[in-house]
Amino acid sequence: MEKSIRKYFWIFALPTMAAFTIGFIVPFLYGIFLSFCKFTTVTDWSWVGFQNYTRIFVVNGIVDKSFLHSIWYTALFTVVSVLIINLVSCGIAMALTKGIKGTNLFRTVFFLPNLIGGIVLSYVWLMIFNSILQNYSKTIVSSQWSAFWGLVIVVCWQQIGYMMIIYIAGIQNIPPELIEAAKIDGASSWQLIRYVTLPMLMPTITICTFLTLTNGFKLFDQNLALTGGNPGKMSQLLALNIYDTMYGTNGWQGVGQAKAVIFFILVALIALIQNKITTSKEVQD
Amino acid sequence: MKKKLVTVLLAASMLATMLAGCGSGNGGSGDKKADGSVYMLNFKPETDQAWQDLAATYTEQTGVPVTVVTAADGQYKTQLQSELAKKEAPTIFNIGSTADCAEYDKYIYDLKDSDIYKHLNDKSLALEYDGKIASVANCYECYGIIYNKAILENYCKNYPDAVIKSVDDIKDLDTLEKVATDINTNVDAINEACGTKLLEAFASSGLDDGSSWRFSGHLAGIELYYEFKDAGCDLTAGQDTIEGTYMDNYKRVWDMYTNTSGADKSTLDSGSLNAEAELGMEEAVFYQNGDWEYSAFADGNENGYTVAQDDLSMMPIYFGVDDENEGLAVGTENHWTVNAQADQKDIDATLEFLNWVVTSDEGRDAITNKMGLSAPFDTFTGDYASKNAFAAVASDLASEGKTSVAWSFNATPSVDDWRADFVAALTEYTERDGSWDDVSKTFVDQWSYYWKLSNE
């Protein structure tokens, strides 16, 4: 059995690998290639070397900060949303595994926002925000910071429920005898969380931080629908900035592509580091 | 047994997804066409149904397959770029301006000898690029200030302190300013005297992405027009630098729009304002927009507006420069371009189809009556002349000897970027007491900045 698996595994892997190659690897490599070209459509390109990459930072002989701005704006957004989402969803998950009344109802309600698409959700929130801010003669795009907190609220509201479900699954997986043993040894509830629940929860935390981190960096729909990058281009997160360069600036498709390559490297690097850090804290059983 | 069943099911669903992928590919290349075919990537979402019907009629009559795909609003460029890269690329697509020509030069077929170019009345409505007739306008549009004539007449007649005697007195910016200010300040007294339910003079000037183009495109176009006229350059192709000579006039008009409107000046970018509805519900008298709005106010339109279409008319955007001679702004962003990269037989079929559209009864009926466009071809006479009352104002004014304002904003380099920067500055000025100098500076500086970018 073992032997035949080793012999024939490629047949079983083939369909998936083929789909993965066609749908992911080929476009990805082609995309990297295009970042060194000037092109209008993807079939009509001419090689320009590193010109696209220099243009990201120097435009018309002047240093252009818009990409750098969206990098740190995105980074800040990601840090804030990762913290809030994970803390809150973990907290709710703990509360909802204590067997209080109406647990299922609460779980459903918290999960619901996740079922609404990002664009629709943002338009609904846009109306809510603006009708409140109107009283203060402001709108959600009055400054880059109101836009920032608007985005944070929408994204948290959407993702907390989803992460909560993962945390609940993680908490329920902790063997009850461990907790019981700790209790018998006289651990306080804080000690219980600090020395039993959290270490046992590390694999879940790895997954949840990974998901929220990459979601934060990749965020596009909510950004487009809620702020559209306004005021000016000050609330453009990375993905929207790339999209805008690609389709907004005449003849800059190549530069947009180059930004996308940098974007990929950045997200891949950060995700790898994060994975390494949190996995190293996981308890081996 | 159960496990086996699951395995079989999983394998089947996996194969199905793969086969589905191949299947659609086969379908496309499967039907071999003996003759050419037509594929149009339509620019105006509101005309989609009319084009689909027209395409079906043509296929029925001639057997030539015609595909019409309409890009979603604001997604034209995105879709065009991906469609053009396909094997079965569009044979007809839309090009907005000379700037677009530079970008799509390789895909532009010279229409010099085509029938549609021969039928074009006003040859200035075709775009020329690099010695080619790059594209032919398929409609022309006009914009100005749409106003409720009935309410204004009512105001002149029944409001004792009216600042004008008749609507025709509004012939320049000074008078318009006076009327708008008077209506907005004394709105309650006017409502009482005239039995109207006005809330404001000018409909709201939203600075959100759905409305700001009216000011960063159309209103800015008037400034650019006068400037290009002074400079003596091509009015729709523009030039690399601008001076902002008439930005003070822009400010005057903009201040009038925002000061005589009921909308809160500090939240114009909220995206919750609906200027069209304000005019439609007879809450506002003036509204800057174009003749494409005409059908929105038609009786029995799904919008449910109370205003009667006949009560509305359009006046030029008086700019305080040459009000005496200024007509409506007439031009277009809708041009047919034929894809030079398509097979010759497809190009031939496409040219034949376009000619049929502008000469046949079905085609002309669809364009004039179903799409409500004003077509610039010599075949559109009699029953097929435009029924758009706003467009009629444009030609009336022209025949009175006024000069139609060209669509100079078509020259804008990197349109989306330039407009975004300008709107940001305009918002800062309007909502947060920013300085007008910054607005002017952005207007001028960003122009040459983006011009340099798109022409290097």
Chai-1 contact restraints between the chains, C-beta under 6 A:
chainA,res_idxA,chainB,res_idxB,connection_type,confidence,min_distance_angstrom,max_distance_angstrom,comment,restraint_id
A,P15,B,M14,contact,1.0,0.0,6.0,A-B,restraint_1
A,P15,B,M18,contact,1.0,0.0,6.0,A-B,restraint_2
A,T40,B,E103,contact,1.0,0.0,6.0,A-B,restraint_3
A,T41,B,Q81,contact,1.0,0.0,6.0,A-B,restraint_4
A,T41,B,L84,contact,1.0,0.0,6.0,A-B,restraint_5
A,T41,B,A85,contact,1.0,0.0,6.0,A-B,restraint_6
A,V42,B,A85,contact,1.0,0.0,6.0,A-B,restraint_7
A,T43,B,A85,contact,1.0,0.0,6.0,A-B,restraint_8
A,N60,B,K452,contact,1.0,0.0,6.0,A-B,restraint_9
A,N130,B,S270,contact,1.0,0.0,6.0,A-B,restraint_10
A,N130,B,S272,contact,1.0,0.0,6.0,A-B,restraint_11
A,Q134,B,T267,contact,1.0,0.0,6.0,A-B,restraint_12
A,S137,B,S266,contact,1.0,0.0,6.0,A-B,restraint_13
A,T139,B,T267,contact,1.0,0.0,6.0,A-B,restraint_14
A,T139,B,D269,contact,1.0,0.0,6.0,A-B,restraint_15
A,T139,B,S270,contact,1.0,0.0,6.0,A-B,restraint_16
A,V141,B,D269,contact,1.0,0.0,6.0,A-B,restraint_17
A,G228,B,D209,contact,1.0,0.0,6.0,A-B,restraint_18
A,P231,B,A424,contact,1.0,0.0,6.0,A-B,restraint_19
A,G232,B,A424,contact,1.0,0.0,6.0,A-B,restraint_20
A,Y247,B,K77,contact,1.0,0.0,6.0,A-B,restraint_21
A,Y247,B,T78,contact,1.0,0.0,6.0,A-B,restraint_22
A,G248,B,D416,contact,1.0,0.0,6.0,A-B,restraint_23
A,G248,B,D417,contact,1.0,0.0,6.0,A-B,restraint_24
A,T249,B,S414,contact,1.0,0.0,6.0,A-B,restraint_25
A,T249,B,D417,contact,1.0,0.0,6.0,A-B,restraint_26
A,N250,B,E103,contact,1.0,0.0,6.0,A-B,restraint_27
A,N250,B,S414,contact,1.0,0.0,6.0,A-B,restraint_28
A,N250,B,S454,contact,1.0,0.0,6.0,A-B,restraint_29
A,G251,B,E103,contact,1.0,0.0,6.0,A-B,restraint_30
A,G251,B,S454,contact,1.0,0.0,6.0,A-B,restraint_31
